[in-house]
């Protein structure tokens, strides 16, 4: 398999204060673990472009874009959009890089330049609704990429798999009732963003799990719920909201996953992609705040994507 990593130094410049867990050091931790695992020279590194405004507007209202673009503060200052979603001077540009990485990765995978891609970017995206930023997220990178795949490349069916410890409420809202898009997720409940669990339907397989749920239980839920839905949907491309804050070392959540669990989930997604989507996968970083666990988990995810286990 040929795998690319999309990132950009601008994604390191976005910061929300020294106290904030969604910090620039997250991307450095991933880079460090790639070097330790000797993957940095085996996986193609690509520079994330800035997303065109038209890309963002496929998923977000003009008002949502304006909230970010028009409130960028001066250097050294901050502008809170909510209690934990904070603009600094470089945040808008970083958000455009993150969305641009997802779009460029989608183009490259569909064109056959690479088999799959991982976007090592921040800010994350899956809480951003079409109307507003929230939960550390400004623009919904995965949703923007999925819309690009359908509306620019003409794909008729895509799937979004989300294994972040928090529910990807922004993604769910963006595609609710859209028969083209299957969203399959697992998330700790009750927990931020405190959404009521949604009914399981043909295109919404979002499964709440209790705190202290371990890898064995998660694997069973993937097998029992996600995989039948993915086989029934037959996606032509799969997007992954890759949040690693369900790791047992991450005190942001309370689920007990380890690197082997993330690798196992990735293998299941790859098998579906091979069967229905010519192997096409674009994965975008979401959560993960215990820095060593984050880096190790991303390495496990990438080793499977690149068939370097």
Buried (B, 14 or more C-beta within 10 A) or exposed (E): BBBBBBBBEBBBBBBBEEEBBBBBBBBEBBBBBBEEBEBBEEBBEBEBBBBBEEBBBBBBEEEBBEBBBEEBBEEEEBBEBEEBBBBBBBBBBBBBBBBBBBBBBBBBBBEEBBBBBBBBBBBBBBBBBBBBBBBBBBBBBBBBBBBBBBEBBEBEBBBBBBBBBBBBBBBBBBBEEBEBBBBBBBBBBEBBBEBEEBEEBEBBBBBBBEEEBBBEBBBEBBEEBBBEBBEEBBBBBBBBBBBBBBBBBBEBBBBBBBBEBBBBBBEBBBEBBBEBBEBBBBBBBBBBBBBEBBBBBBBBBBBBBBEBE
